Structure formats: structure tokens, C-alpha cells
Amino acid sequence: MQRGSNRRGGGRHNPSLHNDENWRLKPLHDQNQQQPTTSNSSQFTQNTPPRNRRNPKWVSRDRRAKPLSAKKSGAGSLNSCKQGDEKEAEEVKLDSNNEGIVAVLGTSSHGQEREEERIEGSGCSVEDDVDDVGIRLEELRLGGKEEELEEELLRINDQLQEDELLAMESIYGDNVFVLDKQGGLRSFQIHVHIEAPNEFTISTKLNSGDLKTKTNDLPEFSYSFKVKYLPSIILTCLLPKSYPSHLPPYFTISSPWLSSSKISGLCSILDSIWKEQEGQEVIYQWVEWLHGSSLSYLGFDKEIFLGPYGLRYTGDRRAISGCVSPDIDIPSLKSYNNEQHHVNFCKNFHQCCICFSELAGTDFIRLPCQHFYCYKCMKTYSDMHVKEGTITKLLCPDSNCGGMIPPGLLKRLLGDEEFERWESMMLQRTLEAMSDVAYCPRCETACIEDEDQHAQCSKCFFSFCTLCRERRHVGIACMTPELKLRILQERQSSTQLKDVQKQREREMINEILSVKEILRDAKQCPSCKMAISRTEGCNKMVCQNCGQYFCYRCNKAISGYEHFREGDCELFPREMIQNWEERINERQVVGQIQAQLFAENGHSCPNCGQINVKVGNNNHIFCWACQNHYCYLCRKMVKRSSQHYGPKGCKQHTAG
């Protein structure tokens, strides 16, 4: 089984950060943010094998196993990686008397010391990280001093290791990945998830990735964003035969968002935990500390700092960082966060805002605007708009959103046949919304109009005038519809025309008369020239064909209501307002007539001051203006007549 090379939730794409809507740039001239530092563990001196040497035995027995380390690639890093590999290959010294390459911790057998230098963000270490886990654990094993133990003690250690591994699998479940034995030793990976009740704020400095080209003239900026989920910290362990009685596990810590210096600090804490519990099983304590205390140890309780980038690191070989550069790490962290949000959404139950049914997340459609609805409602909603032809309204069902529905999602909801109909109508609406598109009067093919209102059909090559839709007539004014109608009507009485020609011209006459009748009570959309008639309502109209807003009175294209506040056009005609008020408040006319006939009995409403008249003996008055009831005697508002009128209250009926 081959080992993968991409970290979970990562991503190889490198989108430009300039397209990010969450950019928040702030100069750092007055800010001296001190990032927490951690002490490096012991230096690792070795004769490093070439990076292209793979260990074919380092494979997983669990087919669900995640990659052993993070791998991200960035533009421009290939050449630098090759140069780094060539340089390392030259520095490797092979002993002809040995069959392999022996790496040792501390001082070599020849007393020579060598420091391994790595540059954070250079890209070389990222490509090497694919093999680094297996290689480094092998180096640690070869560099360790395995003591000779009795068979009984070896058997006890083996049983303790097996029991501990079973306990870890039962506690952490799918986050534990058992690998094939390496040299007869047990090996496994644990993905330690970092959790927090609130979102993480992640910050990084820009313009600081390359120390060689950095100058004081370039200002530094910081970029911050928030995520709820972070990629796991990967703990890979190789258990020696003398664990747990004498030696600790050989381990590496990998992280795609922590620098090597910070990971080195975590390694030193794991060493100290072993020293406190030497001779006992320690894997569970390591994992729990990484899970619950690693962020606070690094000073990341409130904010996580990426980088620094471009710094040379000389330190603990057990620390494997996947950091590359801000333009690689930031999209990768956001991509992982979005994927985890989707995974958790699918695991939970949600309520559809249309049918109010509570369903599992897998039965929902989540739109790019983050609104979600059940599949059944979205399919019905999409089919309805395509069937009725109102595809411009096929947006997010939320009335305050108006977000677009991706074509790929529509194809899944509609099916092939209905999706082709949607595409056809969308193309038709788009062409009709273009002011320079006209249709050939012969074959109805879309044509491009030139500056002289002429067009030529690309299908039948007919050249025509886009104003009158007749044959092109350069230098001659277009024939008006009235003149064209009169000529066609006169030709109907001619005996020289054939019956087919007469029938064709009769259809043209009917079409002109129909358009004339439509335009008598309608206005043309200023964008697509679609005839629109207003039956009722205000003068702000919207074209259902192209979505253009326009004023029905002056026929000008508008965007909001500013046109009616600043111009001469009224939103509602005055006579329409009067008719509407009379229809809504039928008692207004009766009240006004009574106020004129019985002016001596008039009095003002205690709520709005409108003059009302008491007619007859009833003291219960209804104000037609504010739609409230009140008592004629005490001038108090009455909510329930049975409580206000009676033996202990006012009399409802009195003379005068």
C-alpha cells in the first residue's frame, strides 16, 4: 500500500490573496508584536542520506491512513528544491565498508559534528517532508542505545505496548493509524485535533518571506482571519523494544501551520513528560497534553501567528513543519476549515426554512451564500421557475439574499432536459438584454447591430435595418408603422397579388395592429424594448425579461426611488392615491358628511384629534381616521365596550 502525500484538508491550489474578501491590512510600524518563542532541543548532527531515498517498508496497515506529513507546493520552489537536494547529495559521505548510511545522535564515531539547516518557507523542506517522517524515525532508532534485556522483560514490554496501542485505538478511534512494523518495531500515527469553544484568530506578517530581498523601504502589513477548525498535529511514534521499561518512544511531530521552532518546543515538553514518568506508558499523556495545552504553551490562547518565514532553523530533527509561505498556508487553512464545516454540517440535523422539516445535513443543499434548504424543496423551487419561465428569479429563496445558484447545482436539481431548457432561456434573456443585439426578420438569428442601426445575419446573410426590420436602406428614412400599415392595406385590394402573398401581408397587417394596440396602453422597456403594461401600483416598474427597473411615466431607466424624490415624476398618481384611500377607508366619506350635517355635535378624537360626530343616542364613537374607539362622555379610549359601559361605568346610550 502506498503512502499518500497530501495532508487532509490541505490543497494544492494557490489562489491569489488579492481576491480574498477578508483582507484586513494594517501597517506594523507602530506595532512590535512579540511572538512566543520556545527553546530548541538538542542539536542533531548526522550524515544525512539523500532526500530521494525512500524507505519502501514505511507503509500503513490501515487503508484509511492519512499522509505521514503535510505536503504543499508553491510556485518558484522547484528549482530551489533541486539545488538544495544536489547540495545535500554532495555533502553526504558514504563509507565503502558499510552497507548503508548510519546516522547517529550527538557526536559521530569520527567525532565530526554537523548541523542540519532548514529554511522556513523555502519550499525544500516541504517536498522533503514526504520522506522525513520515516527517515527521521529511522535515524532516531539507529542513534539510540538499545539495551540488551532479558526475554521476560522484552515479553512484558511487548505486552504493554500492545495493550497501550489497543487503548489508544479505543480512546481516539479513527484518529489512530497503525503502520507496518519498522525493523520489527511497532509504529503508528495519532492525529491530534485542536479544539476551542470559539473561533481561532490567525495572523501573519506579509512582505517578510524573503530575508535576502527584504528592505526597510517596504512597509510590513499583517493579515488576520478567523477559522473554527485547524489541521491536526500529527504525532508519529516508533516504539523500541525497551519501551516502556528503559527508553521512550522515538517520535516526530508534524504540523502544517506551526514553524519548526514552535514544534521543537512541543518536542521538549514531551521529553520532560517522559522524564517525569520514566518507565511507564506515556503516549496517552503526550496526546492529551498536545490536545489541551499546546496552544497555551505556545502563547496562542487568543491569536495564532503563522511564520516567521525565511528564517534559518537549526534544531530538533523531530520537528517537521509544513509552513511554506502566506499565499500557500492561508488558502490551505481556509480550505481545511470550509471542509470541516461541511463535514460537521452533514453529521447534524437541520430545519428547512421552506417546509420546516428537520432532516439530516446530507439531505440539504447548501448554497454559496451559506443558506441551506432541503433537496426536495430546492428541486421543486427550481422546476417551478424553469417551467414558468421566470429564470431571473431563480436565486436564493431567502428574500433578503438574492445569491446566485451555481449552474452545476442547477444541473443536478433539474436534470438534463430541464437544464437545457434553462440554458436556452438564459441565453435568450441575455441576448434580449443586450442593446446591440437584433434578430433577423427572416430566420430569427441573433445579429450584432452596428452604429448605423444596420445588421447582417450570419446564417442567411440578409442585411436589414434594425429599426424597421426591412431591407437595408442607406440614406433613406425608415418607413413609419402607420405608413407601412396604409400601404399594406391598399395592396390587399390589388388583383395582381397571388393568394399566398396576400395571406402573408394580411398577417403583417394583423401584427402591426396588434403592436399598435399593445403600445397604446403599454411602455417599452428601455433596455430590451419589451412591451410592459401597468395594471395597478406605483410608477416604478421592473422588466420581467431583463430585470431592468424604469419609470413608467417618463420611461427612463432607474435603479432606486431617488428618481421619484428628486425628479418631476410621482411614485403614485394622485388620483390613484385618492381612489386607494377611499377604497381602504369607506367610513371616511360617511364621517365627513356627518361632520358637515351635524357640526354642532362635533368633537375631536382623544387619540388623533380628528373631528367626529355623535349621531343618535350611542356614546360609543368610532374614529374613521385612526381606526380607534372611544367614549363620547369621558373621552377615554375604549378597548372593550362590556368593561367600559355598565352600572359602574359610563352609560352607552344617552340623549344629546
N, C-alpha and C positions, 0 to 999 in steps of 0.2 A: 504494500500500500504506500503510495507516495504521499509525502507531506506537503500540504499547501503552503502558499507563500503570501497570501493576503490576510491582513488582520480583519477580524469580524467588525463590520460596521465602518470599515475604512472607506477606501475608494481611490481609484487611480486617476480620476478626472482632476483637472486643475483649473476650475473656473476662476475668472478674474475677480479679484476682490472689489474692483470698482463697481461691479454690478450688484453689490450687496446693499440691501436697503437698511441694514442695521449698522452701517458705518457710523462711528462717532469719533471724530478726530479731535484731539486736544493736545496742544503743544506741551512739551515736557520741560521747557526751560526752567520753570519755577518749581518743578516737582522733582524731588530726589527720592524716588521710591526705592526703598531698600528691600530687595528680595531676600527671603530667608536663605541662609547658606547652611550647608551641612558638611561635616568633616568627612574626608575621604578615608577609606580603609587602606589597608596595606597595599603598597605598590606591587604590581605584577610584572615580573621580569621573566622573559622567556625567549626561546627561539620559536617564533610564530610560524606555523605551517602556511603555505599559500592558501589564499581565500577560496580558490576554486576547487579545493579538495573537499569532497563531500563524504560524509560517513553513511554508507548505504544501509547500515544497521539501525540508524536512528529513525525509526518509524513508529507509528502508533498502532496499538492493538485495538483501539476504539475508532470505528469508522466515522464517528462524529467529531473526532479530534479537531480542534482549531489549529491554526498555524502556530508554530513554535515561537515565532516572533513577528513583530509588525514589519510590514514592508510597504514603503511609499516611495514613489518616484517623482522626480521633478525635472523640469526642462533644464538642460545645460549641465546635468550632473553625470552624464555618461562618460565624457572624456576625463573628468577629474577622477572618477572611479577607476578607470583603466590605468591612469597614471599612478594612482595610489597602489593598485594591485601589482604593477610592474616594479614599483619601488620596494614593496614588501617582499616580492619574489627574489629580488637581488640581495636583500639583507638576510634571507634565510640561509643558514649554513647546515648542510647535511653531513652527517658522519657516515662515511662509507662502511664502517664496521657495524653500524646499526641497521636494522631492517626498517625502522620507521623514524619518525620525528618525536623526540622526547621533550616535553615541556615540563618545567618544574616551577614551583612557587619559591619565591625568595631568591637565593643565590644558586646559580647553576653549578654543575660539577666542575667546571673550569674556572669558577669564581668570577665569571663575567656577568655584569648586570646590564639590563636593557629596559628602557621604559617604552611602553606602548602608548603612542599619542593618537588621540582621536579628536576630530574637529566636529563640534556640534553643528549640525545643519549643512555639512559639506556634501551629503548625499552618499559618500562612500560607505559609511558605517551602516546606512540603511540597506544597501544591497548586500553587505556582508552579514547583516543580522539574520538572514535566512539560515545560514550555517553556524552562526555564532553560538547559539544555544548548545547544540550538540558538541561543537568543537571545544567550547569553554568548559563544559562539564567534563569532557574527556581530559582536558588539561588539569582540571582540579583533581580528578581521580588519580592521574599519573603523578601529580605533585604531592599528593597526600601520603602520609606514612601509615600504611595499613599494618596494624599489629597482628601478630600471629596469636590466634585464640584457640582455645580448646574446642573440640567438636560439640560439647554440651552447650557452651556459651554461644557458639555460632548457631546452634539449633534454636536456642532461646531468642537470639536477636532476629533470626529469620521469622519465628512465630510472631514476635512483637511487631515486626514490620508488616506482616500480612494482616494482623489484627488492626493495626493503625490505618492501613490503607482501606480496609473494609469500613472502618468507622468514618473515615473521611468521605468515602463514596456515599454512605448512608446519610451523612450530615449535609454535604454540599451537592449531592446528586449529579446533575448534568454538567456542573462546573468542574468536575474532576475527570481527567482524561489519563487513563493508564497507558503508558507507552511500552514498547517492547523492551525486554531486558537489554542492558548495555554491559557487555562483559560479564554477564551473569548477575548483574545488579538491577534491582527494581528502579524504575524511573516513571515519573508521572508529572502531570501539569495540573495546576489549580488556577482557575480564572477568578480572581478576587474582585468582586463588584464594589464600587464605591457608591454609597448611597447617602443622601442628605434630605432632610424634610423640605427644604426649599431649593430653588434653582441655584446652580453654580454660576458665578460671575467669572469669566475667563478674560484675562487681559494680556496683551503682548505689545512690545515696542516695535515700531516699524523703522525702516531705514537704518537698521543696526545689524543686518545679517552678514555683512562682509566687512571685517575689520581692516582689510588692506585698502579698500576703496573708500572707506568712511572718512569724511572730512568734517571739520567743525562748521563749515558753511551750510551743511544740510540740516534743517531742523528735524528733530525727532518727534514722532507722534505716537500716541497709544490708541489701540483699538480694543474695545470691550464688547462682549456679547454674553448671552446667558444660555445655558443648557441645563437640562434636568438629569441627563444620563451621560456618564463618562465611560470610555472604553476601559475594559478590565485591566488590572495589574496582573501580569502572568508570572506565577511562581513555578519554576521548573526544578524538580528535585531528582537527584540520583543518590540512592541510599547505599552507603558502603556496608560491607558485611559486619563491621564492628559498630554499626549504629543499632540501638542507642546506647550501648554499654560504654563505648570509648570515643568514637568520632561523631561529629554532627553530620547531617546530610550535606552533600555537595549541592549547591543551588545557584540559580541565576534569577534575576528579576528583570522582566521586560515591561516597558510601558511606552505607548506611542505619544504620550503628552507630557512626560517628565524628562528632564535632562539627565545626563549620566551622573552629574554631581549629586543631584537630589536622590536618584536611585541608589547611589553609593551610600548615602546616609541611611536609607532604609536597610541596606545590607548590614551595616554596622549594628543597627538595632537588633536585627535577627541574630547576629553573633552574640550580642550581650544577653539576649534571652536564653540562648543555649548555655552560656556560661553560668547563668543563674540556675538552670535546671539540667546540668550536665548529668548524663546517664539515664535520662528519661525521654519519653516521646515528646517531641517538640513541634511537630508540624501543625497541630491544631492551634497552639499558642501563636505561631507565626502568622497563620492565616487570619485569626481573629484580630491580631494587632494591625495587620495591613488593612483589614476591613474597617476597623473602628477608630484607629488612632494615627494612621499615616498622614492624613491631611492636617490634623492639628500639629503633628510633629514638624511638618514642613512649613507651618505658618499659613496654611491655605484655608483657614476656617471661613473667611469671608470672601476671599478673592484668590483665584488661581492665576499664577503668572507663567506664561509659556516662555521658553528660552532660558538663558540668553543664547543667541545663535552666533556662530562664528568664533566661539572660544575654544581653545585647545584644552582637551581634558586628558589628564594623566592620572589614573587611579584604578579603582576596583574593576577587575575584569568581569566580575559577576553582574555589573550594571549594564544593561542593554537598553539604549534609548532609541525610540523611533522618530524623534523630532527631526524634521527636515528644514522647513522654513515656514514663515507665517502663511504664505499663499498656498502651501500644501496642508499644513496642520489645521488651519481654521476651517476650510471646507470639509476636511475629513472628520473633525469633531462634530460639526453641524450635521453632516450626513449620518453619522452614527446616532446622534440624538434624535433625528427625524425617524430613523428606522426603529429605534426602541419605542418611540411614541406610538408608532403604527402597531408594533407587536403588542404593546400593552392595551391599545385600543381594541384589538381583535380579541383579546382574552376576556374583556369585561362586557357587561350588558349595558345597553344604552336605550334611550327612548327616542323614537322617531318623532320629529316635530310636525309631521304631516298627519300620520294616522295614530300617533301616540301609543304605538305598540312597543313593548320592551323586548328587544331581540339581542342576540349576541353580536359582537363587533364585526364578525365575519359576514353578517348579513346586511351590512351597511355600505353605502357608497360615500366616500369622503372626498369632497371637492377641494381644489387648490386653495379656496378661501377658508378652509378648515370647517365649513358647515357640513353636516353629515345627515343623510336620510336613508331609510331602508331601501333595499333594491327594488322591491315591488312598487313603492311609491314613485321612485325616480323613473322606473320604466313606464309607468302609467303617465307620468308627467311629460316625459319625452315623446311618447307616442301621440299624446293629445295635441301637442303643439305642432308636430310634423303633419299630423292628419288634417288639422285646421289651417295649416299654412302660416301660423304665427311664429315663425322660427326666430324672429328678432327678440321674442320674449322668452326664448329657451335659454334662460340664465339660471343662476342660483335661485331656488324657490324663496329664499329669505327676501322679504320686501325691501329691507334696508341694505342689501348687499349688491346684487346685480353682477356678481362674479361670473366669469365665463365657464362653461362646461367644456373640457378638452374634447377634441374630435375623437380621440382614441376611446374615451369613456362612452361617448355617444354611440360609437360603432358597436360597443359591447351591449349597450342598452337597447338599441333599435334593431339590430340585425342587419344583414347585408342589403336587403331590398329597401327597407325604410331609410337606411343610412345613405344609399344612393339618391333617394328622393330628397333627403336633407341637403346633400351636397349640391344637387341640381338647383334647388330653390335658393340655397345660399349664393351660388354663382349668379343666378338670375337677379337676386336682390342687390348684389354687389355691383353688377353691371348697370342696373337701373339707377343706382345711387350715384354713378359717375356722370358728371355733367357733359363730358365729351364723348359719350357713347350713344350711338343711334343704331336703329335696326333697319336692315334693308327692307324696303316695301315689297320686294318680290319673294325673297326666301327667308326673311326674318333672322338673318345672321347679324350678330353684333359687329358694328363697324366703328372706327375711330373718326370723330369729326375733326376737320381742320379749322383754321382760323376764319375761313370764308364760309362757314356753315355748309361745307360740302363733304361728302364721304363716298368711298368706293367699296363695294362689297368684295371681300376676299374670296367668296365662294362662287358667285355668279358674275362678278366684275361689273355690276351695274353701278354707274355713277349717278348720284342723286343729291338733291338739296335736302338738308336735314330739317328745314323749316316747314316746307310744304310737302315733302316726301315725293316730289315729282322729279322728272329727269333734270339733270343739272342744267341751269340756265345762267350763264355768266353774263353779268351786266344788265339783267332783266329782273325787275322786282317780282317777288313771289305773288302768285295768284291768291287772293283772299278766299276764305271758305264760302263767303256769300256769292262771290263771282263764280267760283267753281260750281256751286250748287245750281246757280241760274243756268250756266252753260249745259250742265248735265241734264237738267230738266227740259231744256229746249231740244236737246238731242233725242229725247225719248219719243218725240212726235215725228222724227225723221223716218222715212221709209227706206233709206239706203242702208241702215244698220241691220245686221243679222240678229237673230234672236239671242244667240249666245252673248254678243256684245251688249245688247240691251239689258240682259239679265245681270251682267257684270256691272254695268253703270247704274242699274237700279239698286244694287247692293251698296255701291259707293254713295248714292244719294241717301239711303237709309242710315248709313254710317255717319255721314255729315250731319244729318238731322238729329241723330242720337247724341253726338258730341255737343251739338249746339244746345240741346235740351239739358244735358248734364251740366254744361258750363254756365247755364243760366242761374242755377241755384248752387253752384259749387265753385271752389277755388282750386287752382293747380298748385301742387307742392313746389316751392321754389327750387328744390333740389332735383327731384326726379320727375316732375311735371305730372304726377299722379293726381287725378281729379278727386277732391275731397269735399264732401258736403257736411255742414254742421246742422245737426237736428236740434240740439239744445246745449246749454253750458256756456262756458266762457269763450273768449276770442283766442286763447292760447291753444293751438291745435298741434297734434303730433301725427306725422305721416306713418301709417302702419306699414308702408312699403320700405322706406329707408330710415325711419326713425327721426327725421328732421322736425324740429319744433319751428312753428311760424305763426305769425299773427293773422288771424282770419280777416281782419278788417283791412289792413294795408298790404297783406301778402308778402311780408318781409320775414326772412329767416331770423329767428331769435334763439336764445339759449335759456333764459330765465324770465322772471317777472319784471326785470328792470325796464324793459321796453314800455310797460304799461304805467310805470311810475314816472318816467322821465318824458315820454312822448305824448302825442295827442290822442293816442288810441286808449280806449277804456277796456278794462278787463271784461266787464259785463255791460251790455247795453242798458240804458236807463229804464226803458220800457220793460225789459226782461226782469229787472230787479223789482219793479213795481208789481208786475204780474206774479212774481215769485212770492213777494211779501203778502199779497192778497190771498194767494192760494194757501200759504202756510198758516196765516193768522186770519181765519174767517171772521172772528169776533171783532176785528179792528173796525170794520165798516159799521157794524151794529153799534159798537161803543161810541164811535164818533158821531153817529146820527143821534143817539140818545143824549150825548153831551150837548148838542145843539138844541134839541127839543126841550130838555129839562135842565136848563142851565142853572136854575135856582137850587136844584138838589145836587149840584156837582161838588165833589170834594177830591182831594189828592190822595193817591195811594201812599201809605206809610213807607213803602219799600222803594218805589221808583219815582213817585211824585206825579204820575200820570193822572189826569182828571177823569174820574169815573162818576157815574150817576146811579143813585138808588131808585129803582123802578119797582113800584108796588110796596108791599109791606116786608119784604125779605131783607134782613140786615146782613146776610152773608153775600159779600161782594167779591166778584172775580175780576182782577185787573187784566185786561187784554194785552197790555204792554209787557209786563214782567211775568205773566202766567202764574200769579200767586193769589191766594185767598186771604181776605182779612175781614174784620168785623166793623160794620158801619158805626156802631155805638162807641166802642172803646178804641177803635183804630189800631187794634193789635192783629198780628198775623195769626191766621187760623190754619193749623195742620189737620186737626180732626174736629169736625163740627159737633160730634157727640160729646166731646170733652169740654168744648168751649161754651156751648149753649146748654141751658138747663136751669134747674131750680137755684143752683149756686152760682151760675154764671149769667151771661147776657141773654136777653130774650132774642130769639131768632126772628120773630115776626112782631113788628110794632108799626103803628101808623105814623106817617110823616117822614 
